[in-house]
């Protein structure tokens, strides 16, 4: 039986069939194409520029670890500006199934930190908010308020990244969102009739509004399956323990829906992301023109009267504790900068 040869190099046996392009690729060419896609994304959309101080958000999964590996490798190879600073951080949400606790090998992050000279630090919800995600969940659920744990984690984690970004003086925060994540986001926004959220979607850094650290997603044009293969063959550990909350998360079902659609349309994820990017162009100007308000409780920028963090804290009965901690945190920041 003849083994098909790699479509690109023609020298090595093919190991992977890329359905979207019809290519049969050896691992060498597959890995090179993944790296080329990421560096082209960075350069085309100017995700990383001279003098940037980039914070890499490490969840402990394959995507964020692969991102840290690639950015470190690119800088070492001179593919990123030499004066770009890279820093990495993880967030411990404070519940038993936190991404931090499910990290396959925390020593691997330390290995990357030392190999590529990327300082790494862990922050907790407790030190940033005075409460844990578990505290917020118990406060809400005990009152019969049904808020998904993923929503609690997501709202607080976004605020946490902003706080960390200001503490570290970051110009941008890089996250490990891949093509599958982005396609799911487009569908979620459409299904929930949330057109405004597309203003923060596109390939360029999220619009720079006062108080917010722009986010970048260098892996957004790489399929999750290909990142998993890249990670496995480069010794990047895969997260083996699934979070039980994921099964009731709307994204979980969308993941399988997209997989079914992909059988008939191999480019469906690329098409969805391109559609989202087109909407982002239309919505970003409107978002920039719309002035932000300050939350009437914490003073942080928000589109309404109350930010989502304070809304959760108030409903959970934790507002007083949170605001007391928030004031202490601001006081400490003022003292440390003076």
Secondary structure, 3 states (H helix, E strand, C coil): CCCCECCCCCCCECCEEECCCCEEECHHHHHHHHHHHHHHHHHHCCCCCCCCEEEEECCCCHHHHHHHHHHHHHHHCCCCCCCCEEEEEEEECCCCCCHHHHCCCHHHHHHHHHHCCCEEEEEEHHHHHCCCHHHHHHHHHCCCCCCCHHHHHHHHHHHHHHHHHHHHCCCEEECCCCHHHHHHHHHHHHHCCCHHHHHHCCCCCCCCCCCCCEEECCCCCCCHHHHHHHHHHCCCCCCCCCCHHHHHCHHHHHHHHHHHHHHHCCCHHHHHHHHHHHHHHHHHHHHHHCCCEECCCCCCEECCCCCHHHHHHHHHCCHHHHHHHHHHHHHHHHHHHC
